[in-house]
Amino acid sequence: MENSIHKWGKSVLATGIFIAFLGTILALPACQSEQGITAFMGSHKDTNDWYIVSMNEDGSGQVELTRWPSVGNHRQCWSRDGTLAYIEWTEGEPLAWLNVVDLDCNHRSRVLDLSGVNVESISISPDGKTVLLACVAIPKINRPPDVKPNAMISNHWDLYVVDVVTGTLNQLTDTTDIREINAVFSPDGRKIAFFGKTGDPQTYYDIYVIDSDGKNQRRLTNNDGSMILHDRSLQWSPDSKKILFSMDNVFIDDTTHYGDIFVTDVAKGSLANLTSSPDADDAEACWAPNGKKIAFTSGRSTDYGIWIMDADGRNAVKVQDSITQPSWLPDSKRIIAVHRVSERVYAVVTIDTEGKNMKTLIEGGDKYSATYYPIWLSQ
């Protein structure tokens, strides 16, 4: 493909931008059934490289789809039909491509040349037609001969969208006063939520929403320096009306602090603390597909484990200790998660909301030394 970031003039990022957040394509996936396909991030035992791996419901048919440079939340990179958006790093020119690959094995394509682009986060629309990038642009400028190059370069984070079919890149935001990161589409595809940091030294990252066409930007939260992000994941409710996130809400001293799970109502702009646990970390929250329950990881018992609460924060109950990083199965009755089997041995498991019927899909130690962030991809 000849789509290049240098081809579109002012509508694209300029050159002179360094590469971050890179991935490498390794092999075309083997065909798998449409039922019970899951994906996780695994650390290869022999190479210590991280891969995004797909597999069948019973743990068979493992396919290393891409190589990832570090542990991160790859869940936002999957569309509803199982299309994965990722960044491919090459040894030649161009240096990096925005790619998509389908789990049905029919398509893997290069969408856009991303050479010279520093991508902070990537996500894909529910319909798989649009990729959302949070990028930093370092524009070329004319400098007086006596001025050092770095003196007149400013980091400017903005949001861009890429059409998967045409490779067309369009800028959504142009805010020199807000650093946009971790942007993600709402389930209905109509809005985008992201963390934004203003230049005010008294503020940290707040939640913003905009329409998917970049209009009607609104700031939903107003945090101060006493609260910082606990994890960097935004989780939309299935009806696209609310957003879950976790922040460090209680500081005991300079090194001890605890996280709580918050929810903000997009229409009302209201904010509620759902967990309010002053002596334990609560994080990694996610909505059940039916919107009635929220699963999350908590350290409020003897070991970190998965808990479930009502969508309003009531009736929190423990599912199981030594299990973290929950994601739901489509029936809203079971969870896929990571189970710490023993010291440095982790497994991808499913378990019901009563903490029973735990089933191991894959256990680390054979091919993968660690498994992280599993997700159930098909219904």
Rosetta blueprint (number, residue, H / E / L):
1 M L
2 E L
3 N L
4 S E
5 I L
6 H L
7 K L
8 W L
9 G H
10 K H
11 S H
12 V L
13 L L
14 A L
15 T L
16 G L
17 I L
18 F L
19 I L
20 A E
21 F L
22 L L
23 G E
24 T E
25 I E
26 L L
27 A L
28 L L
29 P L
30 A L
31 C L
32 Q L
33 S L
34 E L
35 Q L
36 G L
37 I L
38 T E
39 A E
40 F E
41 M E
42 G E
43 S E
44 H E
45 K L
46 D L
47 T L
48 N L
49 D L
50 W E
51 Y E
52 I E
53 V E
54 S E
55 M E
56 N L
57 E L
58 D L
59 G L
60 S L
61 G L
62 Q L
63 V E
64 E E
65 L E
66 T E
67 R E
68 W E
69 P L
70 S L
71 V L
72 G L
73 N L
74 H H
75 R H
76 Q H
77 C H
78 W E
79 S L
80 R L
81 D L
82 G L
83 T E
84 L E
85 A E
86 Y E
87 I E
88 E E
89 W E
90 T L
91 E L
92 G L
93 E L
94 P L
95 L L
96 A E
97 W E
98 L E
99 N E
100 V E
101 V E
102 D E
103 L L
104 D L
105 C L
106 N L
107 H L
108 R E
109 S E
110 R E
111 V E
112 L E
113 D E
114 L L
115 S L
116 G L
117 V L
118 N E
119 V E
120 E E
121 S E
122 I E
123 S E
124 I E
125 S L
126 P L
127 D L
128 G L
129 K L
130 T E
131 V E
132 L E
133 L E
134 A E
135 C E
136 V E
137 A E
138 I L
139 P L
140 K L
141 I L
142 N L
143 R L
144 P L
145 P L
146 D L
147 V L
148 K L
149 P H
150 N H
151 A H
152 M H
153 I L
154 S L
155 N L
156 H E
157 W E
158 D E
159 L E
160 Y E
161 V E
162 V E
163 D E
164 V L
165 V L
166 T L
167 G L
168 T L
169 L E
170 N E
171 Q E
172 L L
173 T L
174 D L
175 T L
176 T L
177 D L
178 I E
179 R E
180 E E
181 I E
182 N E
183 A E
184 V E
185 F E
186 S L
187 P L
188 D L
189 G L
190 R L
191 K E
192 I E
193 A E
194 F E
195 F E
196 G E
197 K E
198 T E
199 G L
200 D L
201 P L
202 Q L
203 T L
204 Y L
205 Y E
206 D E
207 I E
208 Y E
209 V E
210 I E
211 D E
212 S L
213 D L
214 G L
215 K L
216 N L
217 Q L
218 R E
219 R E
220 L L
221 T L
222 N L
223 N L
224 D L
225 G L
226 S L
227 M L
228 I E
229 L E
230 H L
231 D L
232 R L
233 S L
234 L L
235 Q E
236 W E
237 S L
238 P L
239 D L
240 S L
241 K L
242 K E
243 I E
244 L E
245 F E
246 S E
247 M E
248 D E
249 N E
250 V E
251 F E
252 I L
253 D L
254 D L
255 T L
256 T L
257 H E
258 Y E
259 G E
260 D E
261 I E
262 F E
263 V E
264 T E
265 D E
266 V L
267 A L
268 K L
269 G L
270 S L
271 L E
272 A E
273 N E
274 L L
275 T L
276 S L
277 S L
278 P L
279 D L
280 A L
281 D L
282 D E
283 A E
284 E E
285 A E
286 C E
287 W E
288 A L
289 P L
290 N L
291 G L
292 K L
293 K E
294 I E
295 A E
296 F E
297 T E
298 S E
299 G L
300 R L
301 S L
302 T L
303 D L
304 Y L
305 G E
306 I E
307 W E
308 I E
309 M E
310 D E
311 A L
312 D L
313 G L
314 R L
315 N L
316 A L
317 V E
318 K E
319 V E
320 Q E
321 D E
322 S L
323 I E
324 T E
325 Q E
326 P E
327 S E
328 W E
329 L L
330 P L
331 D L
332 S L
333 K L
334 R E
335 I E
336 I E
337 A E
338 V E
339 H E
340 R E
341 V E
342 S E
343 E L
344 R L
345 V E
346 Y E
347 A E
348 V E
349 V E
350 T E
351 I E
352 D E
353 T L
354 E L
355 G L
356 K L
357 N L
358 M L
359 K E
360 T E
361 L E
362 I E
363 E E
364 G L
365 G L
366 D L
367 K L
368 Y E
369 S E
370 A E
371 T E
372 Y E
373 Y E
374 P E
375 I E
376 W E
377 L L
378 S L
379 Q L
